[in-house]
Amino acid sequence: MANKTDDVISTITGDSLITFRKKFYFPNDMVMKVPTTSNRARFPPLGFVTIYEFSLRAGLRFPPSPKLIDILTIYKVSLSQLSYRAMSIIMGLIILFQDHGAVLSLECLS
């Protein structure tokens, strides 16, 4: 039986965080933390968001849109729970609404 994603222990090190910061253009003031063996992406430590490396490779950039963070917070969803496709759809909706001068509300998403 294959391991679930959350059962896999992270291989991230301090050096790989430096590489990620450079390769994916993380802002210098963004605090990054090497996960412990007990950390799991779906349960981020208090005050942190967690992501999977594949999300970075698929195009996720930081800092994420404040509107995206608002939506995730309201629906109690972690950034790591979104697939790249779901994230792309949400970001597309945010941009579409902004371009048309409209506000993306919870009613629109329901």
Biopython code that builds the backbone (N, CA, C, O; Angstrom):
import numpy as np
from Bio.PDB.StructureBuilder import StructureBuilder

atoms = [
    (1, "MET", "N", (0.845, -1.178, 0.000)),
    (1, "MET", "CA", (0.000, 0.000, 0.000)),
    (1, "MET", "C", (0.892, 1.243, 0.000)),
    (1, "MET", "O", (1.848, 1.333, 0.770)),
    (2, "ALA", "N", (0.571, 2.179, -0.857)),
    (2, "ALA", "CA", (1.377, 3.402, -0.977)),
    (2, "ALA", "C", (1.168, 4.299, 0.228)),
    (2, "ALA", "O", (0.092, 4.316, 0.826)),
    (3, "ASN", "N", (2.214, 5.050, 0.580)),
    (3, "ASN", "CA", (2.124, 6.010, 1.679)),
    (3, "ASN", "C", (1.222, 7.165, 1.290)),
    (3, "ASN", "O", (1.217, 7.596, 0.137)),
    (4, "LYS", "N", (0.460, 7.665, 2.252)),
    (4, "LYS", "CA", (-0.275, 8.896, 2.052)),
    (4, "LYS", "C", (0.743, 10.031, 2.086)),
    (4, "LYS", "O", (1.794, 9.912, 2.716)),
    (5, "THR", "N", (0.429, 11.121, 1.413)),
    (5, "THR", "CA", (1.351, 12.257, 1.377)),
    (5, "THR", "C", (1.713, 12.725, 2.775)),
    (5, "THR", "O", (2.873, 13.040, 3.040)),
    (6, "ASP", "N", (0.738, 12.775, 3.673)),
    (6, "ASP", "CA", (1.006, 13.277, 5.025)),
    (6, "ASP", "C", (1.783, 12.295, 5.884)),
    (6, "ASP", "O", (2.216, 12.654, 6.979)),
    (7, "ASP", "N", (1.970, 11.074, 5.423)),
    (7, "ASP", "CA", (2.759, 10.095, 6.174)),
    (7, "ASP", "C", (4.238, 10.136, 5.790)),
    (7, "ASP", "O", (5.072, 9.524, 6.456)),
    (8, "VAL", "N", (4.555, 10.851, 4.726)),
    (8, "VAL", "CA", (5.922, 10.937, 4.242)),
    (8, "VAL", "C", (6.663, 12.006, 5.041)),
    (8, "VAL", "O", (6.178, 13.129, 5.181)),
    (9, "ILE", "N", (7.815, 11.663, 5.556)),
    (9, "ILE", "CA", (8.618, 12.613, 6.332)),
    (9, "ILE", "C", (9.337, 13.559, 5.377)),
    (9, "ILE", "O", (9.910, 13.131, 4.375)),
    (10, "SER", "N", (9.300, 14.836, 5.695)),
    (10, "SER", "CA", (9.923, 15.857, 4.858)),
    (10, "SER", "C", (11.432, 15.652, 4.778)),
    (10, "SER", "O", (12.073, 15.236, 5.743)),
    (11, "THR", "N", (11.977, 15.952, 3.612)),
    (11, "THR", "CA", (13.427, 15.898, 3.412)),
    (11, "THR", "C", (14.019, 17.303, 3.295)),
    (11, "THR", "O", (15.182, 17.465, 2.924)),
    (12, "ILE", "N", (13.213, 18.313, 3.613)),
    (12, "ILE", "CA", (13.661, 19.706, 3.531)),
    (12, "ILE", "C", (14.730, 19.965, 4.587)),
    (12, "ILE", "O", (14.597, 19.555, 5.740)),
    (13, "THR", "N", (15.784, 20.646, 4.175)),
    (13, "THR", "CA", (16.866, 21.028, 5.081)),
    (13, "THR", "C", (17.037, 22.545, 5.030)),
    (13, "THR", "O", (16.421, 23.217, 4.203)),
    (14, "GLY", "N", (17.859, 23.069, 5.899)),
    (14, "GLY", "CA", (18.167, 24.500, 5.875)),
    (14, "GLY", "C", (18.749, 24.921, 4.536)),
    (14, "GLY", "O", (18.415, 25.985, 4.015)),
    (15, "ASP", "N", (19.628, 24.080, 3.972)),
    (15, "ASP", "CA", (20.229, 24.396, 2.672)),
    (15, "ASP", "C", (19.183, 24.409, 1.558)),
    (15, "ASP", "O", (19.232, 25.255, 0.665)),
    (16, "SER", "N", (18.235, 23.469, 1.614)),
    (16, "SER", "CA", (17.229, 23.447, 0.546)),
    (16, "SER", "C", (16.299, 24.655, 0.652)),
    (16, "SER", "O", (15.777, 25.118, -0.362)),
    (17, "LEU", "N", (16.085, 25.172, 1.867)),
    (17, "LEU", "CA", (15.288, 26.397, 2.002)),
    (17, "LEU", "C", (15.993, 27.572, 1.348)),
    (17, "LEU", "O", (15.347, 28.422, 0.736)),
    (18, "ILE", "N", (17.309, 27.628, 1.471)),
    (18, "ILE", "CA", (18.082, 28.690, 0.811)),
    (18, "ILE", "C", (17.921, 28.570, -0.704)),
    (18, "ILE", "O", (17.742, 29.569, -1.400)),
    (19, "THR", "N", (17.987, 27.348, -1.199)),
    (19, "THR", "CA", (17.808, 27.109, -2.635)),
    (19, "THR", "C", (16.408, 27.510, -3.083)),
    (19, "THR", "O", (16.257, 28.169, -4.112)),
    (20, "PHE", "N", (15.371, 27.119, -2.318)),
    (20, "PHE", "CA", (13.995, 27.495, -2.648)),
    (20, "PHE", "C", (13.833, 29.008, -2.660)),
    (20, "PHE", "O", (13.196, 29.565, -3.554)),
    (21, "ARG", "N", (14.411, 29.669, -1.666)),
    (21, "ARG", "CA", (14.299, 31.131, -1.575)),
    (21, "ARG", "C", (14.838, 31.787, -2.847)),
    (21, "ARG", "O", (14.229, 32.719, -3.371)),
    (22, "LYS", "N", (15.968, 31.305, -3.340)),
    (22, "LYS", "CA", (16.573, 31.881, -4.551)),
    (22, "LYS", "C", (15.811, 31.471, -5.809)),
    (22, "LYS", "O", (15.501, 32.311, -6.654)),
    (23, "LYS", "N", (15.514, 30.192, -5.928)),
    (23, "LYS", "CA", (14.900, 29.672, -7.149)),
    (23, "LYS", "C", (13.474, 30.171, -7.356)),
    (23, "LYS", "O", (13.065, 30.449, -8.483)),
    (24, "PHE", "N", (12.716, 30.282, -6.257)),
    (24, "PHE", "CA", (11.311, 30.651, -6.369)),
    (24, "PHE", "C", (11.023, 32.070, -5.888)),
    (24, "PHE", "O", (9.864, 32.444, -5.704)),
    (25, "TYR", "N", (12.082, 32.864, -5.684)),
    (25, "TYR", "CA", (11.969, 34.294, -5.389)),
    (25, "TYR", "C", (11.141, 34.598, -4.137)),
    (25, "TYR", "O", (10.280, 35.478, -4.161)),
    (26, "PHE", "N", (11.397, 33.879, -3.056)),
    (26, "PHE", "CA", (10.745, 34.193, -1.793)),
    (26, "PHE", "C", (11.290, 35.525, -1.297)),
    (26, "PHE", "O", (12.495, 35.761, -1.379)),
    (27, "PRO", "N", (10.429, 36.404, -0.784)),
    (27, "PRO", "CA", (10.916, 37.672, -0.236)),
    (27, "PRO", "C", (11.870, 37.419, 0.939)),
    (27, "PRO", "O", (11.690, 36.467, 1.698)),
    (28, "ASN", "N", (12.865, 38.262, 1.078)),
    (28, "ASN", "CA", (13.856, 38.089, 2.150)),
    (28, "ASN", "C", (13.257, 38.209, 3.544)),
    (28, "ASN", "O", (13.783, 37.629, 4.493)),
    (29, "ASP", "N", (12.152, 38.964, 3.680)),
    (29, "ASP", "CA", (11.554, 39.122, 5.007)),
    (29, "ASP", "C", (10.587, 37.991, 5.370)),
    (29, "ASP", "O", (10.021, 37.989, 6.464)),
    (30, "MET", "N", (10.396, 37.043, 4.469)),
    (30, "MET", "CA", (9.509, 35.917, 4.746)),
    (30, "MET", "C", (10.245, 34.883, 5.593)),
    (30, "MET", "O", (11.320, 34.412, 5.220)),
    (31, "VAL", "N", (9.661, 34.541, 6.724)),
    (31, "VAL", "CA", (10.255, 33.562, 7.626)),
    (31, "VAL", "C", (9.958, 32.161, 7.101)),
    (31, "VAL", "O", (8.804, 31.807, 6.858)),
    (32, "MET", "N", (10.997, 31.383, 6.933)),
    (32, "MET", "CA", (10.850, 29.997, 6.488)),
    (32, "MET", "C", (11.391, 29.095, 7.581)),
    (32, "MET", "O", (12.364, 29.430, 8.257)),
    (33, "LYS", "N", (10.751, 27.948, 7.745)),
    (33, "LYS", "CA", (11.102, 27.053, 8.843)),
    (33, "LYS", "C", (11.237, 25.625, 8.319)),
    (33, "LYS", "O", (10.382, 25.143, 7.577)),
    (34, "VAL", "N", (12.313, 24.960, 8.711)),
    (34, "VAL", "CA", (12.497, 23.550, 8.348)),
    (34, "VAL", "C", (11.507, 22.732, 9.177)),
    (34, "VAL", "O", (11.491, 22.850, 10.402)),
    (35, "PRO", "N", (10.680, 21.901, 8.527)),
    (35, "PRO", "CA", (9.705, 21.120, 9.292)),
    (35, "PRO", "C", (10.382, 20.067, 10.168)),
    (35, "PRO", "O", (11.424, 19.512, 9.817)),
    (36, "THR", "N", (9.761, 19.813, 11.313)),
    (36, "THR", "CA", (10.234, 18.733, 12.174)),
    (36, "THR", "C", (9.626, 17.427, 11.679)),
    (36, "THR", "O", (8.738, 17.438, 10.827)),
    (37, "THR", "N", (10.093, 16.324, 12.199)),
    (37, "THR", "CA", (9.558, 15.032, 11.758)),
    (37, "THR", "C", (8.096, 14.852, 12.143)),
    (37, "THR", "O", (7.402, 14.027, 11.549)),
    (38, "SER", "N", (7.617, 15.607, 13.124)),
    (38, "SER", "CA", (6.212, 15.482, 13.522)),
    (38, "SER", "C", (5.300, 16.461, 12.777)),
    (38, "SER", "O", (4.079, 16.323, 12.851)),
    (39, "ASN", "N", (5.858, 17.451, 12.057)),
    (39, "ASN", "CA", (5.043, 18.403, 11.298)),
    (39, "ASN", "C", (4.408, 17.717, 10.094)),
    (39, "ASN", "O", (5.009, 16.842, 9.471)),
    (40, "ARG", "N", (3.200, 18.123, 9.783)),
    (40, "ARG", "CA", (2.506, 17.644, 8.593)),
    (40, "ARG", "C", (1.934, 18.856, 7.870)),
    (40, "ARG", "O", (1.461, 19.797, 8.509)),
    (41, "ALA", "N", (1.975, 18.838, 6.552)),
    (41, "ALA", "CA", (1.559, 19.986, 5.745)),
    (41, "ALA", "C", (0.100, 20.364, 5.976)),
    (41, "ALA", "O", (-0.240, 21.546, 5.923)),
    (42, "ARG", "N", (-0.749, 19.409, 6.225)),
    (42, "ARG", "CA", (-2.162, 19.752, 6.401)),
    (42, "ARG", "C", (-2.462, 20.363, 7.768)),
    (42, "ARG", "O", (-3.560, 20.874, 7.984)),
    (43, "PHE", "N", (-1.509, 20.319, 8.687)),
    (43, "PHE", "CA", (-1.643, 20.951, 10.003)),
    (43, "PHE", "C", (-0.474, 21.896, 10.216)),
    (43, "PHE", "O", (0.474, 21.559, 10.925)),
    (44, "PRO", "N", (-0.532, 23.092, 9.604)),
    (44, "PRO", "CA", (0.610, 24.002, 9.716)),
    (44, "PRO", "C", (0.816, 24.473, 11.149)),
    (44, "PRO", "O", (-0.145, 24.625, 11.904)),
    (45, "PRO", "N", (2.083, 24.706, 11.524)),
    (45, "PRO", "CA", (2.344, 25.275, 12.854)),
    (45, "PRO", "C", (1.668, 26.636, 12.967)),
    (45, "PRO", "O", (1.515, 27.335, 11.965)),
    (46, "LEU", "N", (1.266, 27.015, 14.160)),
    (46, "LEU", "CA", (0.585, 28.277, 14.390)),
    (46, "LEU", "C", (1.405, 29.436, 13.815)),
    (46, "LEU", "O", (2.596, 29.572, 14.096)),
    (47, "GLY", "N", (0.756, 30.251, 13.020)),
    (47, "GLY", "CA", (1.413, 31.408, 12.427)),
    (47, "GLY", "C", (2.120, 31.126, 11.114)),
    (47, "GLY", "O", (2.724, 32.033, 10.540)),
    (48, "PHE", "N", (2.064, 29.890, 10.619)),
    (48, "PHE", "CA", (2.730, 29.515, 9.374)),
    (48, "PHE", "C", (1.724, 28.946, 8.382)),
    (48, "PHE", "O", (0.656, 28.474, 8.771)),
    (49, "VAL", "N", (2.068, 28.993, 7.103)),
    (49, "VAL", "CA", (1.342, 28.246, 6.086)),
    (49, "VAL", "C", (2.297, 27.186, 5.567)),
    (49, "VAL", "O", (3.514, 27.376, 5.575)),
    (50, "THR", "N", (1.754, 26.092, 5.126)),
    (50, "THR", "CA", (2.586, 25.024, 4.601)),
    (50, "THR", "C", (2.252, 24.810, 3.134)),
    (50, "THR", "O", (1.117, 25.006, 2.700)),
    (51, "ILE", "N", (3.250, 24.412, 2.396)),
    (51, "ILE", "CA", (3.057, 24.145, 0.968)),
    (51, "ILE", "C", (3.863, 22.914, 0.597)),
    (51, "ILE", "O", (4.787, 22.510, 1.302)),
    (52, "TYR", "N", (3.493, 22.344, -0.509)),
    (52, "TYR", "CA", (4.253, 21.222, -1.058)),
    (52, "TYR", "C", (5.186, 21.753, -2.133)),
    (52, "TYR", "O", (4.881, 22.738, -2.806)),
    (53, "GLU", "N", (6.309, 21.100, -2.284)),
    (53, "GLU", "CA", (7.285, 21.519, -3.290)),
    (53, "GLU", "C", (6.667, 21.533, -4.681)),
    (53, "GLU", "O", (6.987, 22.401, -5.493)),
    (54, "PHE", "N", (5.773, 20.568, -4.965)),
    (54, "PHE", "CA", (5.183, 20.522, -6.306)),
    (54, "PHE", "C", (4.397, 21.792, -6.607)),
    (54, "PHE", "O", (4.289, 22.189, -7.767)),
    (55, "SER", "N", (3.841, 22.442, -5.567)),
    (55, "SER", "CA", (3.112, 23.695, -5.792)),
    (55, "SER", "C", (4.050, 24.782, -6.290)),
    (55, "SER", "O", (3.686, 25.573, -7.160)),
    (56, "LEU", "N", (5.259, 24.821, -5.739)),
    (56, "LEU", "CA", (6.253, 25.790, -6.206)),
    (56, "LEU", "C", (6.669, 25.475, -7.634)),
    (56, "LEU", "O", (6.793, 26.372, -8.468)),
    (57, "ARG", "N", (6.882, 24.207, -7.907)),
    (57, "ARG", "CA", (7.282, 23.814, -9.263)),
    (57, "ARG", "C", (6.162, 24.069, -10.274)),
    (57, "ARG", "O", (6.419, 24.260, -11.462)),
    (58, "ALA", "N", (4.902, 24.069, -9.782)),
    (58, "ALA", "CA", (3.755, 24.298, -10.657)),
    (58, "ALA", "C", (3.445, 25.775, -10.854)),
    (58, "ALA", "O", (2.582, 26.113, -11.664)),
    (59, "GLY", "N", (4.133, 26.675, -10.126)),
    (59, "GLY", "CA", (3.952, 28.096, -10.378)),
    (59, "GLY", "C", (3.490, 28.945, -9.213)),
    (59, "GLY", "O", (3.352, 30.157, -9.374)),
    (60, "LEU", "N", (3.245, 28.370, -8.051)),
    (60, "LEU", "CA", (2.847, 29.171, -6.893)),
    (60, "LEU", "C", (3.989, 30.104, -6.518)),
    (60, "LEU", "O", (5.143, 29.681, -6.444)),
    (61, "ARG", "N", (3.669, 31.373, -6.281)),
    (61, "ARG", "CA", (4.670, 32.351, -5.893)),
    (61, "ARG", "C", (4.228, 33.064, -4.626)),
    (61, "ARG", "O", (3.051, 33.056, -4.266)),
    (62, "PHE", "N", (5.196, 33.681, -3.959)),
    (62, "PHE", "CA", (4.926, 34.353, -2.694)),
    (62, "PHE", "C", (5.318, 35.806, -2.777)),
    (62, "PHE", "O", (6.209, 36.148, -3.554)),
    (63, "PRO", "N", (4.693, 36.671, -2.015)),
    (63, "PRO", "CA", (3.597, 36.350, -1.105)),
    (63, "PRO", "C", (2.324, 36.073, -1.885)),
    (63, "PRO", "O", (2.096, 36.667, -2.939)),
    (64, "PRO", "N", (1.487, 35.165, -1.368)),
    (64, "PRO", "CA", (0.224, 34.884, -2.058)),
    (64, "PRO", "C", (-0.713, 36.073, -1.956)),
    (64, "PRO", "O", (-0.565, 36.925, -1.080)),
    (65, "SER", "N", (-1.658, 36.118, -2.841)),
    (65, "SER", "CA", (-2.638, 37.199, -2.866)),
    (65, "SER", "C", (-3.379, 37.279, -1.536)),
    (65, "SER", "O", (-3.813, 36.254, -1.012)),
    (66, "PRO", "N", (-3.529, 38.486, -0.981)),
    (66, "PRO", "CA", (-4.310, 38.632, 0.259)),
    (66, "PRO", "C", (-5.733, 38.097, 0.118)),
    (66, "PRO", "O", (-6.294, 37.550, 1.068)),
    (67, "LYS", "N", (-6.313, 38.258, -1.072)),
    (67, "LYS", "CA", (-7.672, 37.737, -1.292)),
    (67, "LYS", "C", (-7.678, 36.212, -1.224)),
    (67, "LYS", "O", (-8.630, 35.621, -0.714)),
    (68, "LEU", "N", (-6.619, 35.565, -1.736)),
    (68, "LEU", "CA", (-6.511, 34.110, -1.643)),
    (68, "LEU", "C", (-6.431, 33.689, -0.182)),
    (68, "LEU", "O", (-7.100, 32.741, 0.229)),
    (69, "ILE", "N", (-5.626, 34.379, 0.595)),
    (69, "ILE", "CA", (-5.484, 34.065, 2.021)),
    (69, "ILE", "C", (-6.822, 34.270, 2.740)),
    (69, "ILE", "O", (-7.185, 33.473, 3.605)),
    (70, "ASP", "N", (-7.557, 35.331, 2.390)),
    (70, "ASP", "CA", (-8.873, 35.565, 2.997)),
    (70, "ASP", "C", (-9.821, 34.405, 2.710)),
    (70, "ASP", "O", (-10.521, 33.929, 3.603)),
    (71, "ILE", "N", (-9.838, 33.956, 1.462)),
    (71, "ILE", "CA", (-10.718, 32.851, 1.079)),
    (71, "ILE", "C", (-10.334, 31.577, 1.833)),
    (71, "ILE", "O", (-11.200, 30.874, 2.353)),
    (72, "LEU", "N", (-9.054, 31.290, 1.887)),
    (72, "LEU", "CA", (-8.603, 30.095, 2.599)),
    (72, "LEU", "C", (-8.952, 30.169, 4.082)),
    (72, "LEU", "O", (-9.356, 29.172, 4.680)),
    (73, "THR", "N", (-8.795, 31.347, 4.669)),
    (73, "THR", "CA", (-9.081, 31.522, 6.092)),
    (73, "THR", "C", (-10.570, 31.331, 6.370)),
    (73, "THR", "O", (-10.942, 30.636, 7.316)),
    (74, "ILE", "N", (-11.409, 31.937, 5.560)),
    (74, "ILE", "CA", (-12.853, 31.835, 5.762)),
    (74, "ILE", "C", (-13.329, 30.394, 5.641)),
    (74, "ILE", "O", (-14.168, 29.944, 6.421)),
    (75, "TYR", "N", (-12.790, 29.668, 4.659)),
    (75, "TYR", "CA", (-13.211, 28.278, 4.446)),
    (75, "TYR", "C", (-12.393, 27.277, 5.255)),
    (75, "TYR", "O", (-12.595, 26.068, 5.147)),
    (76, "LYS", "N", (-11.456, 27.794, 6.078)),
    (76, "LYS", "CA", (-10.610, 26.958, 6.937)),
    (76, "LYS", "C", (-9.890, 25.878, 6.124)),
    (76, "LYS", "O", (-9.907, 24.694, 6.462)),
    (77, "VAL", "N", (-9.263, 26.334, 5.049)),
    (77, "VAL", "CA", (-8.509, 25.462, 4.159)),
    (77, "VAL", "C", (-7.062, 25.915, 4.178)),
    (77, "VAL", "O", (-6.783, 27.112, 4.104)),
    (78, "SER", "N", (-6.146, 24.977, 4.276)),
    (78, "SER", "CA", (-4.722, 25.288, 4.223)),
    (78, "SER", "C", (-4.294, 25.411, 2.772)),
    (78, "SER", "O", (-4.827, 24.725, 1.901)),
    (79, "LEU", "N", (-3.346, 26.273, 2.519)),
    (79, "LEU", "CA", (-2.799, 26.427, 1.179)),
    (79, "LEU", "C", (-2.324, 25.081, 0.633)),
    (79, "LEU", "O", (-2.426, 24.818, -0.565)),
    (80, "SER", "N", (-1.809, 24.239, 1.513)),
    (80, "SER", "CA", (-1.299, 22.933, 1.083)),
    (80, "SER", "C", (-2.405, 21.980, 0.665)),
    (80, "SER", "O", (-2.120, 20.953, 0.048)),
    (81, "GLN", "N", (-3.657, 22.284, 0.981)),
    (81, "GLN", "CA", (-4.756, 21.404, 0.609)),
    (81, "GLN", "C", (-5.247, 21.645, -0.814)),
    (81, "GLN", "O", (-6.001, 20.838, -1.358)),
    (82, "LEU", "N", (-4.824, 22.745, -1.413)),
    (82, "LEU", "CA", (-5.265, 23.051, -2.776)),
    (82, "LEU", "C", (-4.371, 22.372, -3.795)),
    (82, "LEU", "O", (-3.145, 22.389, -3.680)),
    (83, "SER", "N", (-4.992, 21.786, -4.775)),
    (83, "SER", "CA", (-4.211, 21.286, -5.907)),
    (83, "SER", "C", (-3.819, 22.495, -6.752)),
    (83, "SER", "O", (-4.377, 23.581, -6.596)),
    (84, "TYR", "N", (-2.877, 22.297, -7.626)),
    (84, "TYR", "CA", (-2.470, 23.403, -8.495)),
    (84, "TYR", "C", (-3.659, 23.882, -9.318)),
    (84, "TYR", "O", (-3.843, 25.084, -9.509)),
    (85, "ARG", "N", (-4.463, 22.946, -9.804)),
    (85, "ARG", "CA", (-5.624, 23.311, -10.630)),
    (85, "ARG", "C", (-6.621, 24.153, -9.825)),
    (85, "ARG", "O", (-7.121, 25.159, -10.328)),
    (86, "ALA", "N", (-6.915, 23.757, -8.588)),
    (86, "ALA", "CA", (-7.853, 24.521, -7.756)),
    (86, "ALA", "C", (-7.306, 25.919, -7.478)),
    (86, "ALA", "O", (-8.044, 26.902, -7.537)),
    (87, "MET", "N", (-6.018, 26.003, -7.177)),
    (87, "MET", "CA", (-5.394, 27.291, -6.916)),
    (87, "MET", "C", (-5.472, 28.182, -8.156)),
    (87, "MET", "O", (-5.737, 29.379, -8.047)),
    (88, "SER", "N", (-5.245, 27.605, -9.317)),
    (88, "SER", "CA", (-5.308, 28.365, -10.569)),
    (88, "SER", "C", (-6.709, 28.908, -10.815)),
    (88, "SER", "O", (-6.871, 30.039, -11.271)),
    (89, "ILE", "N", (-7.720, 28.099, -10.512)),
    (89, "ILE", "CA", (-9.105, 28.536, -10.706)),
    (89, "ILE", "C", (-9.432, 29.687, -9.759)),
    (89, "ILE", "O", (-10.007, 30.691, -10.179)),
    (90, "ILE", "N", (-9.075, 29.549, -8.501)),
    (90, "ILE", "CA", (-9.358, 30.614, -7.528)),
    (90, "ILE", "C", (-8.630, 31.893, -7.913)),
    (90, "ILE", "O", (-9.223, 32.971, -7.901)),
    (91, "MET", "N", (-7.345, 31.783, -8.256)),
    (91, "MET", "CA", (-6.580, 32.968, -8.653)),
    (91, "MET", "C", (-7.178, 33.589, -9.916)),
    (91, "MET", "O", (-7.247, 34.813, -10.032)),
    (92, "GLY", "N", (-7.608, 32.756, -10.857)),
    (92, "GLY", "CA", (-8.249, 33.267, -12.071)),
    (92, "GLY", "C", (-9.515, 34.052, -11.761)),
    (92, "GLY", "O", (-9.761, 35.102, -12.354)),
    (93, "LEU", "N", (-10.326, 33.538, -10.823)),
    (93, "LEU", "CA", (-11.540, 34.252, -10.411)),
    (93, "LEU", "C", (-11.205, 35.581, -9.748)),
    (93, "LEU", "O", (-11.849, 36.593, -10.023)),
    (94, "ILE", "N", (-10.209, 35.583, -8.885)),
    (94, "ILE", "CA", (-9.799, 36.820, -8.209)),
    (94, "ILE", "C", (-9.392, 37.860, -9.246)),
    (94, "ILE", "O", (-9.822, 39.011, -9.170)),
    (95, "ILE", "N", (-8.571, 37.468, -10.208)),
    (95, "ILE", "CA", (-8.100, 38.395, -11.249)),
    (95, "ILE", "C", (-9.246, 38.852, -12.140)),
    (95, "ILE", "O", (-9.332, 40.032, -12.481)),
    (96, "LEU", "N", (-10.132, 37.925, -12.521)),
    (96, "LEU", "CA", (-11.285, 38.274, -13.347)),
    (96, "LEU", "C", (-12.151, 39.326, -12.668)),
    (96, "LEU", "O", (-12.544, 40.312, -13.291)),
    (97, "PHE", "N", (-12.446, 39.114, -11.393)),
    (97, "PHE", "CA", (-13.263, 40.078, -10.656)),
    (97, "PHE", "C", (-12.551, 41.415, -10.534)),
    (97, "PHE", "O", (-13.175, 42.460, -10.719)),
    (98, "GLN", "N", (-11.252, 41.406, -10.225)),
    (98, "GLN", "CA", (-10.494, 42.662, -10.112)),
    (98, "GLN", "C", (-10.497, 43.425, -11.429)),
    (98, "GLN", "O", (-10.694, 44.640, -11.444)),
    (99, "ASP", "N", (-10.277, 42.712, -12.541)),
    (99, "ASP", "CA", (-10.233, 43.363, -13.851)),
    (99, "ASP", "C", (-11.560, 44.017, -14.224)),
    (99, "ASP", "O", (-11.593, 44.974, -14.997)),
    (100, "HIS", "N", (-12.647, 43.498, -13.672)),
    (100, "HIS", "CA", (-13.967, 44.044, -13.983)),
    (100, "HIS", "C", (-14.495, 44.959, -12.876)),
    (100, "HIS", "O", (-15.659, 45.357, -12.889)),
    (101, "GLY", "N", (-13.621, 45.287, -11.920)),
    (101, "GLY", "CA", (-14.025, 46.203, -10.857)),
    (101, "GLY", "C", (-15.043, 45.635, -9.889)),
    (101, "GLY", "O", (-15.709, 46.387, -9.179)),
    (102, "ALA", "N", (-15.172, 44.330, -9.851)),
    (102, "ALA", "CA", (-16.136, 43.686, -8.950)),
    (102, "ALA", "C", (-15.404, 43.080, -7.760)),
    (102, "ALA", "O", (-14.188, 42.887, -7.787)),
    (103, "VAL", "N", (-16.176, 42.784, -6.713)),
    (103, "VAL", "CA", (-15.599, 42.185, -5.507)),
    (103, "VAL", "C", (-15.988, 40.718, -5.479)),
    (103, "VAL", "O", (-17.164, 40.373, -5.596)),
    (104, "LEU", "N", (-14.993, 39.861, -5.323)),
    (104, "LEU", "CA", (-15.249, 38.436, -5.207)),
    (104, "LEU", "C", (-15.710, 38.177, -3.773)),
    (104, "LEU", "O", (-14.923, 38.256, -2.830)),
    (105, "SER", "N", (-16.992, 37.868, -3.630)),
    (105, "SER", "CA", (-17.569, 37.677, -2.294)),
    (105, "SER", "C", (-17.801, 36.191, -2.021)),
    (105, "SER", "O", (-17.713, 35.353, -2.918)),
    (106, "LEU", "N", (-18.094, 35.894, -0.774)),
    (106, "LEU", "CA", (-18.390, 34.511, -0.400)),
    (106, "LEU", "C", (-19.630, 34.003, -1.133)),
    (106, "LEU", "O", (-19.711, 32.821, -1.468)),
    (107, "GLU", "N", (-20.594, 34.889, -1.383)),
    (107, "GLU", "CA", (-21.792, 34.483, -2.099)),
    (107, "GLU", "C", (-21.450, 34.005, -3.508)),
    (107, "GLU", "O", (-22.064, 33.070, -4.021)),
    (108, "CYS", "N", (-20.467, 34.654, -4.128)),
    (108, "CYS", "CA", (-20.049, 34.252, -5.481)),
    (108, "CYS", "C", (-19.409, 32.871, -5.468)),
    (108, "CYS", "O", (-19.527, 32.120, -6.436)),
    (109, "LEU", "N", (-18.739, 32.537, -4.385)),
    (109, "LEU", "CA", (-18.051, 31.262, -4.299)),
    (109, "LEU", "C", (-18.947, 30.126, -3.828)),
    (109, "LEU", "O", (-18.601, 28.954, -3.979)),
    (110, "SER", "N", (-20.086, 30.467, -3.262)),
    (110, "SER", "CA", (-20.988, 29.436, -2.733)),
    (110, "SER", "C", (-21.815, 28.799, -3.826)),
    (110, "SER", "O", (-22.624, 27.913, -3.551)),
]
sb = StructureBuilder()
sb.init_structure("model")
sb.init_model(0)
sb.init_chain("A")
sb.init_seg("    ")
for serial, (resi, resn, name, xyz) in enumerate(atoms, 1):
    if name == "N":
        sb.init_residue(resn, " ", resi, " ")
    sb.init_atom(name, np.array(xyz, "f"), 0.0, 1.0, " ", f" {name:<3s}", serial, name[0])
structure = sb.get_structure()
